[in-house]
Amino acid sequence: MVSGAVMDPNTTKLLRVLLNAYYGSNFATACRFLPEEDAERVKSLNVQSTDFSFALKNPEEWLDKIHYSWLAPILAKYSPVIRSLAVASLPDYQSSCIRHYMSLDKEPPPSKIAKSYFLNEICSQMGVKDVIPEQQLPESTFRFLAEWDKESLCKLIDLLSMYDLAEKLKHIVDRRRLRDIYACLNKEHLDYLRICMHKKEKVASPSINLDQWKGDPKELEHLLHRRGLVRFGKALSTEPPEVLWHILHRLDTGRSAIIKICLQGNEPPAVVHALKQQVQSVIEYLDTKKKP
């Protein structure tokens, strides 16, 4: 058979899943109907799944998991009237957040046809058609984080920062200063901080500068969160880009920008390995908190 245009990776994966579902171990038999190059691509995939439900994922389901800050720049390009209709087409939570963010009045949802048009248009501008769904992501250490929501990821990031704080506290002798710092932390942070205090730090990082800190809890929270983002970003540096896309889009664009910088840091393998272990340690701690 004469070969035409080569199938893109997503289409190839979907076809392999469909063949698995309908032909099982005899999937290769059906490949004889494909152009030779496409057939070889399909057969070479290490894909055993028979679940093709991801292919039926509609635009609203895609957008529902993306933080609204990624959508705002797209919506800002529309004229005011069109923008209001597009925002009203979004899932309720995102629509509410963007209305607040862009100071828009609440509008009733447009017609079903108009809503479908806006959702498909936004997905198109987000490049969603080229994104691999969570169910088809390649295996990796932190693949499962692609299914976490923003709140869970931020909790992980905050706890990671306790490694930085633990190192700083080891060199503070002023009891009043220590008391002020402890007073800014919640119980979960204090519990994990105690764990970090008994661990030997394997990652050399600049000490947190608290000399100018006046005791404002929000200021300390911001400073620690940024440190957690840096550790998290470096720990993710060996993750496949397909996995990173989902993790970054669960978070807002500001946090993701910091992580992206850290992804390009070219840290030594030993440092990345140590940071991965710290992320794993935080995840294990969070898992124990979920148990009754």
N, C-alpha and C positions, 0 to 999 in steps of 0.2 A: 504494500500500500504506500502511496506517495505521501510523504509527511508534509503537513502544512505548518501553521504557527504552533510553536511548542507551548504546551499548557503551563500556566504559572504555578508556583509551588502550592498555593492554597487549593487550586482546582485539582491538582494531582493528589493531594492528601485526601480531599473529599472523595474523589473517585476511588481511591484505595479503600477507604472506610466503607463505601457503598458496595464494593466488590466483596469485601470481607463479610458484610452483612448478608448478601444474597448468594454468594458462592462458597463462603467459608474457605477451607484449605485449598479449594480448586479455583481460587480467584485468578490464578495465572492463565487458566483456560480462556477466560473472557478477554484477556489482554490481546489475544490474536486479532481482535477486531480494531485495535488501535494502531496508529502509525508507530513504526518500530521504535523511534526515539521516545515517544510517550509511554509505550509499553514497558520499555526498560526502566524508565523513571519510576513508574508505578510499582513494578516488581522489586525495585531496589529499596523501597521505603521500609523501614522497620516500624510498621504500624500494624497493631493487632486489633485495634478498637473496631467495634461494629456499631457504635453509637453515632449516628449522623444528625442528632437533634440540634447540634450547634449550627448546622446549615440552615435551619429554620428560624434562627434568631432574628427578630425584627429590629428595625432601627431604634425603637424605644428601649428595648432591652439592652442594646449596645450602649446607648447614651446614659442610661440610668446609673451605670457604674463609673462613669467618667466624671471627675470633679468639675463643677460648673465653671471654674476659672479658665479651663481649657476652651470652653464654648464661648465665653464672653467676647474674645477678639473677633470671632466669626460673626457673631450677632451684631457687633458694633459696626460692621460694614454695611448693614442694611439701613434703609431710610427709616425714620421713626415709626411710621405706620406699619411697615412690613416687619420691623424689629419686634413690635409688640405682639403681632400675630405669631411670629416664629417662637418667641418666648412662651406664649400661651400654649404652644404645641408640645412643649417639653414635659417630661414626667414632673409630677407635682412638686417634689422637693427641689429639683433643679430650677424649675420655673420660679418658685418662691425666692430662692437664693439670688438668682440673676436679677429679678425685679428689684430686690433690695440693693444689690450691688450697683445696678445701673439706674436706680431711682425711677423705675417705671411703674405706672399704674397697672392694677390688675385688670386683665382683659379676659372675657370668656373664651374658651377654646374655639378655634375656627372649625369649619366643616371637616368631616372625616377625610375628604380628598385633599383639602388644603393642609391639614395636619400631616398627612402622609407625605405630601410634597416637601414640607419644611423639614421633617425629620430625616428624610432621605437626602435632602440637600446638605443638611448639617453633617450627616454621617459622611457624605462624599467629601466635604471640605476637611473633615477630620482624618480622611484617609483610612477609614475603618475597613473598606473592602480589601485592603492589603494586610490587615492585621489577623494573626492566627488566634482563633478563639481559645479560651482557657483550657478546654478539654483536649486540644490538640497541641499544646505547647510541648517543646522538647524537654526531656528529663534534665533536671538540674538541682543543685542543692536547695535553692529557695524557690522552686517553681510554685509551691503551695501558697507563697505570699501574694501571688497574682490574684488570689481569690479573697484576700483580706480587704476589709474596708478601711477608710481613712482613719477612723477612730482607733482601730486595732493597731494599724501601722504606727500611728503617732505615739501610742502607749509603748510600743516596742522601742521606738526611737528615744523617748524620754528615759526609759530604763537603761538604755545603752549609755546615756550620758553619765550614769552613776559611776562608771569606770573612771571618767575624767575627774569627777568630784572626789572620789575616794583617794586618788593620788594627791589631790590638792589638800585634803583634810589631814593627811599624814604629816603635813609640814606646818599646820596651824596650831599654835599653842595657846592662843588667846581664847579662854573658855567662853567669854561673852560673844566673840565672833562665831565660834562653833555653835553656840546656842541659837544665834540669829539665823544661821544657815539651816540648822535642823528644823527650825520653826517654819521655814518656807516649804518644807517637803511634806507630801502626804504619806500615809502609812505604807503604801506599796513601794514608794521611792525609798523610804527609810529601811524597809525590810531588805530590798535588793542592795541598797548601799552597804548594809552590814555584810552581805555576801561578798561584795566587791572588796571591802576592806580586808578580807581574809585571803584574797587572791593576789598572786604576784602579777603585776602588770607586765604584759609581754609586748606592748606597743608603746613606743616612745612618741609622745605628742607634747606640744607646748602646754605649759601649765596654765590653768584658767587664771586670768588676772582679776582678782577680787579686791584689789587695793582701792579702787574708786567706787566700789559697790556701797551704796548707802542704806542697804537693808530692804529695798523694794522687792517684794516677792516676784512680781511680774518681770522685773529686769533679770533676776536670777533665773527664772523659768525660761526666758528667751535665750539667755546665754547658754544654759545647759542644753536646751533643745537643739541649738545650732551645733553643739559638740556631738550630740547624738546623731544628727543628720550626716556629719562628716564620717563618723565611724560606720554608719549604715551604708553610705555611698561607697566607701572603700571596700566594705565586705561584699557588696554586690558587683564589684568590678569584673568578675569572671563569669557573671550570669549571661545567658544568651540574650541578644537584643529583643527577641520576641517576648521573653519573660519580663524584661525591664520595661517594655512599653506598658504592660498592664499595671505593674507596680507604680510607675511614675504617674500614670493617669488616674490612679486611685487617690493620689495626693494632689494638692494644689500646685499651680505652676511655680510659686515661689519656693516651696520646699524642693520640688523636682529640679529646679535650676541649680540649687546647691548640690544636690546629689549628682547631677550630670557633670559638674566640675570635678567632683571626687572620683567619678568613674574613669576619668582621663588621667588620674594621678600616677599611673605606672608604679604602684607600690611593689616592693619585693614580695615574692610569693609567700615568704614566711610571715610577713605582716598581714597579708590578706587572709592567710590561713588562721592566724590568731584572732583576727576580727570576726571571721566566720564562726569561730568557736564561741566568741562572746555573744553573737547574735543567737546562736543555738542555745546558749545558756539562758538568755533572756526568755526565749520561746519556751524552754522547759519550765522555767519559773512560772510563766503565765499559764501554762498547762496545769501546773499543780494548783493554781488559784481557782481554776474552773471546777476542780474535783470537789464533790460534796464532803 
